[in-house]
Amino acid sequence: MSKRKYYEEFGFQTRAVHVGNDVDGETGAIRRPITMANSYELPEDPTDMNWSSAGGKPLYTRNGGANQNYLQEKLKSLEGGEDCVVLASGVAALSGIFFALLKSGDHVVFSNITYVAVYRLLNELLPGKYGIETTIVDTSNIDAVRAAIKPNTKLIHIETPGNPTTQISDIAAIAQLAHENGVLLSVDNTFASPYTQRPIELGADLTVESLTKYINGHGDAMGGAVIGAKSLIDRIRTDSMVNLGGAISPFNAWLIMRGAVTLPLRMREHNNNALAVARYLESQKGVRFVSYPGLEKHKGHEIAKRQMINGFGGVLAFGLNADHGTHNRFVAALRVITSAVSLGHDESLIVFLGENDERQYLYPEEFHGGFFRLSVGIEDANDIIEDLKQALKVIGL
Ligand SMILES: *Cc1c(COP(=O)(O)O)cnc(C)c1O
């Protein structure tokens, strides 16, 4: 008998290991195989099949397939949602929400601090080409969110912690405000992952994850997911996967499934290491500022303590008392931490976000001199700290 129906009573770590895996019916293998086939056998009489939707028995890999389904099962369990769709990237998941749920004349309120593609989509593409009205709001301020809601507002989209500044927005308070106004709330949970924060349990309608980051965790596959009520996920699946073609490859779904097994173990290390690194940086005179939700002085610390569990995520931002060139020399001196975009990989990654960022006007003052986003990896905390220490010494700080 399938073990699957008993899973919901188990803890997060047990579900991370087991959900979505089962004994392969054909070979008896205790790991489900990778199914790279594009097409699946049709029933004897296919006339009743709905060719342009998805779900149920797989038909064609752009409508859904075996490995996609296994991963969806795991993620909906970990996020505590009714349904899940996995797509080709985090951006496919974000654009999936916007294209499936909005039409011209609708209004969206969104966070001032978001992944850059959200800014492109909601500030430029959707208003410019599709007649969707949008307002950028400091969503760490609930009164500002309230003031931005209009009769045609359909969606509030927030990111918390926000990329790249780690701004915190109050998920439960914004969910309540949204629902009082008949508005949906979507939350980009990528910086936290479901081990550290579960927006649906706090009242959000949709959680979006870049699986490329913590959930895969090994820096070798891209994917995205949206989790929420079946009625909403069905629309996103049909529009974004079947009609717009944002399907994930079965191989990437399999890799992410394997990575997700150790999410709780890795996340514990990310969260602990990031706090240790933040405290170290905070103590250094050469460091202009450190922004990490786990630090008492972070503006969103009290809200983060309420809504984040098991820690505060693995990403922090900081700046040095130094000019542009010195920031770059600091990165060049690092030996453990790698200079690259992305985050949530096993290895520590740093990126310098210079003063020429067009969205700088949306960031707090302290970020204006150029700053680093540091994704703290699961190496020994001491090695990461020693690496920062020796690089500070190289640049004379
Ligand atoms: C990386 C990232 C995304 C985009 O994900 P991709 O998988 O790169 O498309 C979305 N949101 C946040 C917060 C991210 O960090």
The ligand as an ORCA input file, in Angstrom:
! r2SCAN-3c Opt
* xyz 0 1
  C      16.266     34.576     -7.594
  C      14.980     35.120     -7.136
  C      13.850     35.061     -7.961
  C      13.919     34.559     -9.377
  O      14.160     33.203     -9.465
  P      14.835     32.502    -10.762
  O      14.760     31.067    -10.412
  O      16.212     33.067    -10.882
  O      13.986     32.865    -11.937
  C      12.665     35.528     -7.458
  N      12.574     36.050     -6.219
  C      13.632     36.127     -5.404
  C      13.468     36.717     -4.044
  C      14.873     35.676     -5.835
  O      15.933     35.787     -5.024
*
